[in-house]
């Protein structure tokens, strides 16, 4: 994070967040995706991928994704807070995925323009 905020990149694709039963297999045919996250816990199997009409389980579609310009280092603090707080203040829900190198922040497409405006107003830039 710089003194001027974070640099974010908006992916062009629309994404879905899917919930399957914890004991279900990972779907064999997932859409080819610029972002694919598969997370299994004792309670669920979550899949985030590009939108598709053929995904199983409970599917929440219509998400857009902002990528934090990385790679980030593990001792940086406040990165997600600096993104989530202005959006929470505006009543915008987020779905976050963190990887080794960076963070991905998903917001519903209907709230995208408001989200971008709020993030820019606190000093972040969106490419």
C-alpha atoms as one frame of an Amber mdcrd trajectory, in Angstrom:
protein
   0.000   0.000   0.000   1.333   3.406  -0.895   0.549   6.715   0.766  -1.825
   7.266  -2.128  -3.762   4.056  -1.567  -3.878   0.770  -3.411  -3.856   0.139
  -7.132  -6.756  -2.109  -8.145  -7.550  -3.768 -11.449 -11.153  -4.512 -12.462
 -11.561  -7.850 -14.216 -13.942  -7.769 -17.191 -15.676 -11.064 -16.405 -18.742
 -11.660 -14.218 -18.403 -14.277 -11.498 -20.545 -16.692  -9.518 -20.147 -17.836
  -5.936 -21.449 -21.389  -5.456 -22.163 -23.402  -2.321 -22.221 -27.190  -2.457
 -22.487 -29.802   0.280 -19.271 -30.446   2.205 -19.033 -34.023   0.955 -19.769
 -33.196  -2.692 -17.095 -33.605  -5.372 -15.590 -30.600  -7.096 -17.555 -30.229
 -10.342 -15.593 -31.714 -13.238 -16.740 -29.130 -15.770 -16.020 -25.694 -14.365
 -16.027 -22.702 -16.708 -12.583 -21.659 -17.895 -11.980 -18.721 -15.622  -9.533
 -15.899 -14.937 -10.317 -16.522 -11.258 -11.103 -19.928  -9.823 -11.269 -20.539
  -6.093 -12.226 -23.868  -4.558 -12.467 -24.022  -0.773 -13.608 -27.009   1.265
 -14.449 -26.798   4.968 -16.216 -29.184   7.318 -19.471 -27.385   6.453 -19.335
 -26.670   2.740 -17.579 -26.677  -0.603 -17.398 -23.174  -2.098 -16.507 -22.482
  -5.715 -15.919 -19.059  -7.242 -15.602 -18.967 -11.023 -16.837 -17.165 -14.104
 -20.591 -17.213 -14.490 -22.170 -20.284 -16.023 -25.736 -21.525 -16.223 -24.608
 -25.072 -15.490 -23.080 -24.746 -12.019 -24.503 -27.040  -9.333 -25.624 -26.155
  -5.805 -26.706 -22.775  -4.541 -25.411 -20.214  -7.020 -25.117 -16.473  -6.443
 -24.237 -14.809  -9.756 -23.565 -11.256 -10.850 -20.297 -10.536  -9.035 -17.495
  -8.307 -10.387 -13.915  -8.611  -9.203 -11.271  -6.086  -8.197  -7.703  -7.389
  -7.905  -5.209  -5.654  -5.624  -1.997  -4.936  -7.516   0.506  -7.334  -5.995
   2.371  -9.225  -4.960   1.690  -8.202  -1.369   3.950  -9.085   1.521   2.642
 -10.835   4.601   3.647  -8.141   7.081   1.529  -5.458   5.377  -1.447  -4.670
   7.585  -4.766  -3.031   6.874  -5.028  -3.862   3.185  -8.456  -5.503   3.321
  -9.670  -3.060   5.959  -8.779  -0.120   3.698 -10.981  -1.645   0.993 -13.799
  -3.161   3.023 -14.435  -0.255   5.415 -15.399   2.375   2.823 -17.636  -0.187
   1.133 -19.235  -1.216   4.436 -19.843   2.465   5.201 -21.758   2.662   1.888
 -23.742  -0.525   2.628 -21.931  -2.554  -0.038 -21.401  -6.241   0.666 -18.122
  -7.869  -0.378 -16.835 -11.389  -0.932 -13.072 -11.631  -0.483 -10.550 -14.205
  -1.664  -6.933 -14.011  -0.583  -4.096 -15.828  -2.302  -0.395 -16.020  -1.584
   0.312 -12.957  -3.770  -2.739 -10.723  -3.502  -6.399 -10.165  -2.595  -9.517
 -10.330  -4.744 -12.546  -8.276  -3.756 -15.879  -9.192  -5.310 -18.874  -6.839
  -5.299 -22.277  -7.257  -6.898 -22.414  -5.711 -10.372 -25.410  -3.551  -9.412
 -23.217  -1.835  -6.795 -20.010  -1.686  -8.847 -20.100   1.996  -9.829 -20.854
   3.066  -6.255 -18.088   0.793  -4.969 -15.559   2.199  -7.442 -16.510   5.757
  -6.503 -16.149   5.049  -2.784 -12.774   3.343  -3.223 -11.466   6.212  -5.347
 -12.756   8.773  -2.830 -10.486   7.280  -0.130  -7.404   7.327  -2.356  -7.396
   3.969  -4.156  -6.972   3.858  -7.933  -8.761   1.532 -10.323  -7.195   0.588
 -13.654
